[in-house]
Amino acid sequence: MPKDAAKEKKLVGKITHFFTNISVAVIELSDVIKTGDTISIEGATTNIEQNVDSMQIHNNPVSEAKAGDAIGIKVKKRVREGDQVYRV
């Protein structure tokens, strides 16, 4: 059994845009996400796990966002439109 199988992960959104120059991803949410959560961004060529240190909605810092919100977060590496975002 793979070691990741013990971790429950839940789909919370998808990447809709990536700003290369500032390394910020826009995530369209399908579930609640909070600062402090650990997320995994996965796609055909993307596999990143990181903590949500901060996020913004329309350039305003927020500590929690819900389904239907579009948030911006700083990411460690390049992500692509359509990548899936999971809370782990």
Contacts in CASP RR format, 6 or more apart in sequence:
PFRMAT RR
TARGET T0000
AUTHOR 0000-0000-0000
METHOD contacts of the structure
MODEL  1
MPKDAAKEKKLVGKITHFFTNISVAVIELSDVIKTGDTISIEGATTNIEQ
NVDSMQIHNNPVSEAKAGDAIGIKVKKRVREGDQVYRV
7 88 0 8 1.000
8 88 0 8 1.000
9 40 0 8 1.000
9 86 0 8 1.000
9 87 0 8 1.000
9 88 0 8 1.000
10 31 0 8 1.000
10 86 0 8 1.000
10 87 0 8 1.000
11 30 0 8 1.000
11 31 0 8 1.000
11 84 0 8 1.000
11 85 0 8 1.000
11 86 0 8 1.000
12 27 0 8 1.000
12 29 0 8 1.000
12 30 0 8 1.000
12 31 0 8 1.000
12 32 0 8 1.000
12 33 0 8 1.000
12 39 0 8 1.000
12 85 0 8 1.000
12 86 0 8 1.000
12 87 0 8 1.000
13 27 0 8 1.000
13 28 0 8 1.000
13 29 0 8 1.000
13 30 0 8 1.000
13 31 0 8 1.000
13 84 0 8 1.000
13 85 0 8 1.000
14 27 0 8 1.000
14 28 0 8 1.000
14 30 0 8 1.000
14 82 0 8 1.000
14 83 0 8 1.000
14 84 0 8 1.000
14 85 0 8 1.000
15 25 0 8 1.000
15 26 0 8 1.000
15 27 0 8 1.000
15 41 0 8 1.000
15 79 0 8 1.000
15 80 0 8 1.000
15 81 0 8 1.000
15 82 0 8 1.000
15 83 0 8 1.000
15 84 0 8 1.000
15 85 0 8 1.000
16 26 0 8 1.000
16 27 0 8 1.000
16 28 0 8 1.000
16 70 0 8 1.000
16 81 0 8 1.000
16 82 0 8 1.000
17 25 0 8 1.000
17 26 0 8 1.000
17 81 0 8 1.000
18 24 0 8 1.000
18 25 0 8 1.000
18 26 0 8 1.000
18 75 0 8 1.000
18 78 0 8 1.000
18 79 0 8 1.000
18 80 0 8 1.000
18 81 0 8 1.000
19 25 0 8 1.000
19 26 0 8 1.000
20 78 0 8 1.000
22 74 0 8 1.000
23 74 0 8 1.000
23 75 0 8 1.000
23 76 0 8 1.000
23 77 0 8 1.000
23 78 0 8 1.000
24 72 0 8 1.000
24 73 0 8 1.000
24 74 0 8 1.000
24 75 0 8 1.000
25 41 0 8 1.000
25 72 0 8 1.000
25 73 0 8 1.000
25 75 0 8 1.000
25 79 0 8 1.000
26 70 0 8 1.000
26 71 0 8 1.000
26 72 0 8 1.000
27 33 0 8 1.000
27 70 0 8 1.000
27 71 0 8 1.000
27 72 0 8 1.000
27 73 0 8 1.000
27 85 0 8 1.000
28 68 0 8 1.000
28 70 0 8 1.000
29 65 0 8 1.000
29 66 0 8 1.000
29 67 0 8 1.000
29 68 0 8 1.000
29 69 0 8 1.000
29 70 0 8 1.000
29 71 0 8 1.000
30 67 0 8 1.000
30 68 0 8 1.000
31 66 0 8 1.000
31 67 0 8 1.000
31 87 0 8 1.000
32 64 0 8 1.000
32 65 0 8 1.000
32 66 0 8 1.000
32 67 0 8 1.000
33 39 0 8 1.000
33 52 0 8 1.000
33 55 0 8 1.000
33 64 0 8 1.000
33 65 0 8 1.000
33 71 0 8 1.000
33 87 0 8 1.000
34 52 0 8 1.000
34 63 0 8 1.000
34 64 0 8 1.000
34 65 0 8 1.000
35 52 0 8 1.000
35 53 0 8 1.000
35 54 0 8 1.000
35 55 0 8 1.000
35 63 0 8 1.000
35 64 0 8 1.000
36 51 0 8 1.000
36 52 0 8 1.000
36 53 0 8 1.000
37 51 0 8 1.000
37 52 0 8 1.000
37 87 0 8 1.000
38 49 0 8 1.000
38 50 0 8 1.000
38 51 0 8 1.000
38 52 0 8 1.000
38 87 0 8 1.000
38 88 0 8 1.000
39 49 0 8 1.000
39 50 0 8 1.000
39 51 0 8 1.000
39 52 0 8 1.000
39 85 0 8 1.000
39 86 0 8 1.000
39 87 0 8 1.000
39 88 0 8 1.000
40 47 0 8 1.000
40 48 0 8 1.000
40 49 0 8 1.000
40 85 0 8 1.000
40 86 0 8 1.000
40 87 0 8 1.000
40 88 0 8 1.000
41 47 0 8 1.000
41 48 0 8 1.000
41 49 0 8 1.000
41 50 0 8 1.000
41 75 0 8 1.000
41 79 0 8 1.000
41 83 0 8 1.000
41 84 0 8 1.000
41 85 0 8 1.000
41 86 0 8 1.000
42 48 0 8 1.000
42 83 0 8 1.000
42 84 0 8 1.000
42 85 0 8 1.000
42 86 0 8 1.000
43 80 0 8 1.000
43 82 0 8 1.000
43 83 0 8 1.000
43 84 0 8 1.000
44 80 0 8 1.000
45 80 0 8 1.000
46 77 0 8 1.000
46 78 0 8 1.000
46 79 0 8 1.000
46 80 0 8 1.000
46 83 0 8 1.000
48 75 0 8 1.000
48 76 0 8 1.000
48 77 0 8 1.000
48 79 0 8 1.000
49 88 0 8 1.000
50 75 0 8 1.000
50 76 0 8 1.000
52 73 0 8 1.000
53 74 0 8 1.000
54 61 0 8 1.000
54 73 0 8 1.000
54 74 0 8 1.000
55 61 0 8 1.000
55 62 0 8 1.000
55 65 0 8 1.000
55 71 0 8 1.000
55 72 0 8 1.000
55 73 0 8 1.000
56 62 0 8 1.000
56 71 0 8 1.000
56 72 0 8 1.000
56 73 0 8 1.000
57 65 0 8 1.000
57 69 0 8 1.000
57 70 0 8 1.000
57 71 0 8 1.000
57 72 0 8 1.000
62 71 0 8 1.000
65 71 0 8 1.000
END
